[in-house]
């Protein structure tokens, strides 16, 4: 599997992870919820870093591709 595919799936996983945590956070006002604020904050921070890391992979791949194209056009 190529790095871009892995990074794309990583972006989707991070986004879904953040969305799930946000939905749980939104339900914190319910009397029956026993959601841990700290755990959800950590989950959202980890999802943000996961997203950033995968985005960084895509940026590096793009830079490498552009460099290769510049070399070929010379």
TORSEFI-442079 format. One line per 2 residues: their letters; for each residue z, y, x of N, C-alpha, C. Coordinates in Angstrom, 3 decimals. Example, Ala and Ser with C-alpha at 12.3 -4.5 7.8 and 13.67 -1.06 7.14 Angstrom:
<nodes>
as) 7.800,-5.690,13.190,7.800,-4.500,12.300,7.800,-3.300,13.200 | 7.080,-2.250,12.850,7.140,-1.060,13.670,7.870,0.030,12.900
</nodes>
This chain:
<nodes>
xx) 0.000,-1.172,0.844,0.000,0.000,0.000,0.000,1.246,0.897 | -0.822,2.209,0.540,-0.925,3.398,1.377,0.237,4.367,1.099
xx) 0.524,5.239,2.049,1.663,6.153,1.912,1.571,7.091,0.710 | 0.362,7.501,0.348,0.233,8.404,-0.801,0.618,7.717,-2.102
xx) 0.271,6.455,-2.236,0.650,5.713,-3.438,2.163,5.554,-3.508 | 2.755,5.220,-2.378,4.214,5.075,-2.330,4.886,6.406,-2.660
xx) 4.374,7.490,-2.092,4.961,8.809,-2.353,4.791,9.209,-3.816 | 3.631,8.898,-4.389,3.397,9.232,-5.801,4.382,8.497,-6.704
xx) 4.580,7.203,-6.434,5.555,6.438,-7.215,6.975,6.960,-6.976 | 7.237,7.382,-5.747,8.542,7.968,-5.447,8.787,9.259,-6.207
xx) 7.744,10.096,-6.327,7.861,11.324,-7.102,8.156,11.021,-8.565 | 7.450,10.042,-9.108,7.683,9.677,-10.510,9.085,9.123,-10.705
xx) 9.546,8.294,-9.766,10.884,7.715,-9.876,11.953,8.800,-9.788 | 11.776,9.740,-8.875,12.740,10.833,-8.738,12.765,11.693,-9.990
xx) 11.595,11.961,-10.546,11.516,12.761,-11.764,12.199,12.055,-12.935 | 11.956,10.764,-13.069,12.597,9.999,-14.144,14.106,9.927,-13.939
xx) 14.521,9.778,-12.696,15.949,9.733,-12.377,16.625,11.049,-12.762 | 15.975,12.163,-12.421,16.533,13.472,-12.753,16.561,13.681,-14.258
xx) 15.474,13.310,-14.946,15.418,13.461,-16.401,16.519,12.658,-17.092 | 16.754,11.438,-16.626,17.798,10.600,-17.220,19.175,11.228,-17.014
xx) 19.405,11.750,-15.819,20.688,12.397,-15.546,20.843,13.663,-16.379 | 19.765,14.417,-16.535,19.826,15.632,-17.357,20.130,15.290,-18.812
xx) 19.543,14.210,-19.307,19.819,13.788,-20.687,21.279,13.382,-20.845 | 21.812,12.666,-19.852,23.231,12.291,-19.922,24.118,13.531,-19.858
xx) 23.747,14.481,-19.025,24.514,15.726,-18.903,24.493,16.497,-20.220 | 23.358,16.498,-20.894,23.242,17.199,-22.176,24.140,16.581,-23.237
xx) 24.431,15.280,-23.122,25.293,14.606,-24.095,26.778,14.735,-23.756 | 27.121,15.479,-22.729,28.521,15.592,-22.317,29.388,16.258,-23.372
xx) 28.797,17.053,-24.256,29.567,17.726,-25.277,30.046,16.809,-26.388 | 29.449,15.629,-26.495,29.866,14.685,-27.532,31.292,14.207,-27.264
xx) 32.052,14.055,-28.316,33.437,13.592,-28.177,33.498,12.161,-27.654 | 32.506,11.354,-27.980,32.531,9.942,-27.585,31.987,9.702,-26.183
xx) 31.485,10.732,-25.508,30.903,10.519,-24.178,31.997,10.518,-23.114 | 31.828,9.636,-22.159,32.768,9.557,-21.040,31.991,9.692,-19.734
xx) 31.143,10.703,-19.687,30.270,10.928,-18.544,31.021,11.718,-17.480 | 30.839,11.305,-16.231,31.499,11.936,-15.095,30.636,13.097,-14.579
xx) 31.167,14.307,-14.638,30.435,15.487,-14.183,30.027,15.359,-12.719 | 30.957,14.940,-11.887,30.679,14.837,-10.446,29.591,13.813,-10.163
xx) 29.643,12.676,-10.840,28.638,11.638,-10.622,27.256,12.131,-11.035 | 27.179,12.873,-12.115,25.889,13.391,-12.562,25.370,14.469,-11.613
xx) 26.261,15.298,-11.080,25.843,16.305,-10.107,25.276,15.632,-8.861 | 25.960,14.593,-8.393,25.488,13.850,-7.223,24.144,13.189,-7.528
xx) 24.013,12.607,-8.698,22.756,11.957,-9.099,21.602,12.960,-9.084 | 21.830,14.153,-9.597,20.770,15.161,-9.640,20.424,15.666,-8.244
xx) 21.409,15.810,-7.388,21.156,16.243,-6.010,20.369,15.166,-5.266 | 20.746,13.905,-5.447,20.018,12.808,-4.803,18.581,12.732,-5.310
xx) 18.374,12.923,-6.603,17.018,12.906,-7.166,16.184,14.048,-6.590 | 16.817,15.201,-6.409,16.116,16.347,-5.823,15.679,16.037,-4.401
xx) 16.557,15.427,-3.616,16.214,15.088,-2.236,15.153,13.986,-2.178 | 15.244,13.040,-3.085,14.236,11.982,-3.165,12.872,12.599,-3.474
xx) 12.829,13.522,-4.416,11.584,14.195,-4.781,11.045,14.978,-3.585 | 11.909,15.720,-2.918,11.493,16.528,-1.764,10.950,15.676,-0.630
xx) 11.588,14.543,-0.376,11.134,13.660,0.693,9.746,13.099,0.392 | 9.525,12.694,-0.840,8.215,12.171,-1.214,7.156,13.267,-1.208
xx) 7.518,14.454,-1.614,6.592,15.576,-1.568,6.231,15.901,-0.119 | 7.202,15.801,0.774,6.942,16.013,2.199,5.936,15.013,2.742
xx) 6.031,13.771,2.299,5.073,12.746,2.716,3.668,13.126,2.281 | 3.534,13.609,1.068,2.221,14.011,0.568,1.686,15.212,1.341
xx) 2.549,16.153,1.663,2.118,17.325,2.429,1.628,16.927,3.822 | 2.332,16.025,4.483,1.923,15.572,5.814,0.590,14.837,5.729
xx) 0.433,13.985,4.728,-0.835,13.266,4.558,-1.975,14.249,4.325 | -1.714,15.298,3.543,-2.742,16.314,3.292,-3.108,17.041,4.581
xx) -2.105,17.405,5.375,-2.363,18.078,6.653,-3.177,17.185,7.585 | -2.832,15.905,7.621,-3.568,14.967,8.474,-5.017,14.855,8.002
xx) -5.218,14.783,6.694,-6.564,14.676,6.138,-7.379,15.926,6.476 | -6.774,17.101,6.319,-7.483,18.344,6.634,-7.830,18.414,8.120
xx) -6.925,17.967,8.972,-7.198,17.957,10.414,-8.352,17.024,10.738 | -8.372,15.871,10.115,-9.461,14.935,10.329,-10.794,15.522,9.875
xx) -10.786,16.186,8.740,-12.021,16.796,8.244,-12.476,17.928,9.167 | -11.525,18.697,9.720,-11.885,19.757,10.648,-12.513,19.190,11.916
xx) -11.993,18.086,12.405,-12.539,17.438,13.594,-13.951,16.930,13.330 | -14.180,16.370,12.158,-15.490,15.809,11.833,-16.553,16.885,11.632
xx) -16.141,18.072,11.229,-17.126,19.127,10.984,-17.521,19.862,12.249 | -16.848,19.592,13.322,-17.176,20.274,14.599,-18.386,19.680,15.235
</nodes>
